[in-house]
C-alpha cells in the first residue's frame, strides 16, 4: 500500500507539467492535425506497423539481423512494459482523471470532454505502449542500420506525440515509453548477438530448399 501511495505522489508531482502540455496541445488542435495524428497513432495499434517492418527486413539477406532485432525488441517490450510496468505503476488515463473531477481540470472550457478522436483504451497509462513499441523497434533498427534507423526514430517521436495529442496519455507517459523502449531495444541487441547465427542459418537452408525445388520444377 505504501508503495502505491509513493507512486501516486510521484505522478502528482509531474501533473502540472502534463497539464501544461495538454493546454498547449489544445491551442494547436485543428481538423488537419486531428486526421494526421489519428492516422499515425492508429498505425501503432498492437505495434502492427513495426511488426510488419521487422518481418519484411527479416526476409531480406542484407537487413535480416536488423529485422530480427526489431522483432525481438518488440517481444521484450511486450513482456516488460505491457505485462509488468503498466500493472506495477497502475496510473489512470488522463481522461479518467479529468472526467472524475471536471471542475478542477476544466482548462479546456467549462467542463472536460474527451475528444473521441480514438476509442478509450482500457489499460493503465504509464508507460505509453505505443511509444515504447515505436522506440524499441526504432532504436534496435538504428543500432544495426543508421539509414533506416534515423527516419524510424523520427516516426517514433511523432508516434509518441500523437498519443498525447489524442489525449490518451500524459506527456510523462510518453517519456516513460521512450526510456522503456530504448532499454528493451538494447536488451534485444544483446539477445540477437547470440540468436542471429541460428536464425540466419535456418533462413539460408530454407532459401536453398526453395531454390532447389524451383530448379526441379
VMD Tcl script that draws the C-alpha trace (Angstrom):
set ca {
  {0.00 0.00 0.00}
  {2.82 2.41 0.89}
  {4.48 1.74 -2.49}
  {1.25 2.58 -4.31}
  {0.97 5.87 -2.40}
  {4.58 6.75 -3.28}
  {3.97 6.06 -6.97}
  {0.82 8.20 -6.99}
  {2.68 11.02 -5.24}
  {5.43 10.81 -7.86}
  {2.92 11.15 -10.70}
  {1.18 14.02 -8.89}
  {4.47 15.92 -8.80}
  {4.61 15.77 -12.62}
  {0.92 16.51 -13.16}
  {1.26 20.28 -13.52}
  {3.77 19.76 -16.32}
  {1.44 17.26 -18.01}
  {-1.46 19.69 -17.73}
  {0.61 22.47 -19.30}
  {1.38 20.22 -22.26}
  {-2.31 19.38 -22.67}
  {-3.15 23.08 -22.63}
  {-0.60 23.77 -25.36}
  {-1.90 20.91 -27.50}
  {-5.42 22.28 -27.10}
  {-4.20 25.55 -28.59}
  {-2.83 23.93 -31.78}
  {-5.58 21.41 -32.49}
  {-7.28 21.63 -35.87}
  {-9.00 19.34 -38.34}
  {-5.89 18.61 -40.40}
  {-3.74 17.72 -37.38}
  {-6.58 15.61 -35.98}
  {-6.60 13.45 -39.11}
  {-2.81 13.16 -39.26}
  {-2.39 12.29 -35.57}
  {-5.22 9.76 -35.60}
  {-3.70 8.09 -38.65}
  {-0.25 7.89 -37.09}
  {-1.47 6.69 -33.72}
  {-3.61 4.02 -35.41}
  {-0.55 2.65 -37.21}
  {0.93 1.90 -33.80}
  {-2.01 -0.20 -32.59}
  {-0.64 -3.53 -31.33}
  {2.73 -2.48 -32.79}
  {1.40 -3.56 -36.20}
  {3.48 -1.26 -38.40}
  {6.68 -2.24 -36.59}
  {5.89 -5.96 -36.70}
  {5.40 -5.70 -40.46}
  {8.65 -3.73 -40.76}
  {10.55 -6.34 -38.77}
  {9.15 -9.22 -40.83}
  {9.94 -7.51 -44.13}
  {13.54 -6.90 -43.05}
  {13.85 -10.41 -41.65}
  {13.15 -11.93 -45.06}
  {15.99 -9.99 -46.70}
  {19.59 -11.14 -46.55}
  {21.04 -7.64 -46.14}
  {18.74 -6.45 -43.34}
  {17.92 -9.77 -41.67}
  {19.80 -9.03 -38.46}
  {18.10 -5.64 -38.14}
  {14.70 -7.22 -38.75}
  {15.32 -9.86 -36.09}
  {16.41 -7.16 -33.64}
  {13.20 -5.21 -34.28}
  {11.01 -8.26 -33.63}
  {12.93 -9.33 -30.52}
  {12.80 -5.75 -29.19}
  {9.02 -5.71 -29.63}
  {8.70 -9.02 -27.79}
  {10.89 -7.84 -24.91}
  {8.89 -4.61 -24.75}
  {5.61 -6.54 -24.58}
  {6.86 -8.64 -21.68}
  {8.46 -5.78 -19.75}
  {6.17 -2.84 -20.44}
  {2.67 -4.06 -21.17}
  {2.69 -7.07 -18.86}
  {4.73 -5.62 -15.97}
  {5.30 -1.86 -15.91}
  {1.72 -0.82 -16.64}
  {0.38 -3.09 -13.92}
  {3.07 -2.03 -11.46}
  {2.53 1.73 -11.83}
  {-1.25 1.44 -12.43}
  {-1.57 5.08 -13.49}
  {-5.07 6.08 -14.57}
  {-5.54 7.50 -18.04}
  {-5.80 11.30 -18.31}
  {-9.43 11.22 -19.45}
  {-10.33 9.12 -16.39}
  {-8.66 11.65 -14.12}
  {-10.20 14.69 -15.82}
  {-13.70 13.21 -16.03}
  {-13.63 12.24 -12.35}
  {-13.16 15.91 -11.38}
  {-14.32 18.05 -14.34}
  {-14.35 21.34 -12.42}
  {-10.77 21.00 -11.22}
  {-9.48 20.10 -14.70}
  {-11.66 22.46 -16.73}
  {-8.84 24.05 -18.68}
  {-10.48 23.04 -21.99}
  {-13.54 25.11 -21.10}
  {-16.33 24.84 -18.59}
  {-16.13 21.07 -18.45}
  {-13.67 18.49 -19.76}
  {-14.97 16.47 -22.69}
  {-12.96 13.64 -24.19}
  {-12.48 14.46 -27.90}
  {-13.24 10.90 -29.10}
  {-10.52 11.04 -31.74}
  {-9.77 7.41 -30.86}
  {-11.62 4.95 -28.66}
  {-10.70 5.00 -24.98}
  {-8.02 2.42 -24.05}
  {-8.88 0.29 -21.03}
  {-5.32 -0.45 -19.87}
  {-3.29 1.67 -17.47}
  {-1.48 4.75 -18.72}
  {2.22 4.53 -17.77}
  {4.28 3.98 -19.81}
  {2.85 4.61 -23.27}
  {2.79 1.24 -25.01}
  {2.65 2.77 -28.49}
  {5.70 4.89 -27.73}
  {7.58 2.03 -26.08}
  {6.94 -0.21 -29.10}
  {7.97 2.52 -31.53}
  {11.23 3.28 -29.75}
  {12.03 -0.38 -29.11}
  {11.80 -1.01 -32.86}
  {13.47 2.25 -33.88}
  {16.47 2.01 -31.54}
  {17.04 -1.65 -32.43}
  {16.95 -0.71 -36.10}
  {19.18 2.32 -35.57}
  {21.76 0.10 -33.84}
  {22.10 -2.02 -36.97}
  {21.39 0.47 -39.76}
  {21.56 4.26 -39.44}
  {19.88 4.98 -42.78}
  {16.77 3.06 -41.79}
  {17.01 3.85 -38.10}
  {17.04 7.65 -38.23}
  {13.71 8.08 -40.09}
  {12.20 5.39 -37.85}
  {13.31 7.33 -34.76}
  {11.63 10.44 -36.18}
  {8.46 8.47 -36.85}
  {8.58 7.00 -33.33}
  {8.83 10.52 -31.88}
  {5.77 11.63 -33.85}
  {4.00 8.46 -32.69}
  {4.66 9.42 -29.07}
  {3.38 12.95 -29.66}
  {0.23 11.58 -31.28}
  {-0.64 9.71 -28.07}
  {-0.66 12.97 -26.14}
  {-2.50 14.76 -28.95}
  {-5.42 12.31 -28.93}
  {-5.47 12.62 -25.12}
  {-4.95 9.00 -24.14}
  {-1.57 9.61 -22.47}
  {0.21 12.19 -20.37}
  {3.46 13.62 -21.67}
  {5.33 11.82 -18.89}
  {3.82 8.52 -20.10}
  {5.46 9.16 -23.45}
  {8.81 9.97 -21.82}
  {8.48 6.72 -19.87}
  {7.74 4.88 -23.11}
  {10.86 6.31 -24.74}
  {13.03 5.11 -21.84}
  {11.34 1.69 -21.64}
  {11.51 1.17 -25.39}
  {15.17 2.14 -25.56}
  {16.11 -0.24 -22.75}
  {14.14 -3.07 -24.38}
  {15.92 -2.38 -27.68}
  {19.35 -2.63 -26.03}
  {18.37 -5.89 -24.37}
  {17.20 -7.16 -27.76}
  {20.53 -6.22 -29.34}
  {22.33 -8.43 -26.81}
  {19.91 -11.32 -27.38}
  {20.25 -11.08 -31.17}
  {24.04 -11.39 -30.95}
  {23.55 -14.97 -29.78}
  {20.34 -15.74 -31.65}
  {21.16 -14.42 -35.13}
  {23.61 -17.12 -36.28}
  {20.95 -19.79 -35.70}
  {18.19 -17.78 -37.38}
  {20.36 -16.82 -40.33}
  {21.44 -20.42 -40.84}
  {17.82 -21.52 -40.81}
  {16.82 -18.92 -43.41}
  {19.77 -19.88 -45.62}
  {18.74 -23.55 -45.54}
  {15.16 -22.61 -46.32}
  {16.32 -20.47 -49.23}
  {18.41 -23.32 -50.62}
  {15.45 -25.72 -50.44}
  {13.21 -23.23 -52.25}
  {15.81 -22.73 -54.99}
  {16.31 -26.49 -55.31}
  {12.60 -27.11 -55.74}
  {12.33 -24.27 -58.25}
  {15.08 -25.86 -60.39}
  {13.35 -29.27 -60.32}
  {10.09 -27.74 -61.44}
}
mol new
graphics top color blue
foreach p $ca { graphics top sphere $p radius 0.5 }
foreach p [lrange $ca 0 end-1] q [lrange $ca 1 end] { graphics top cylinder $p $q radius 0.2 }
display resetview
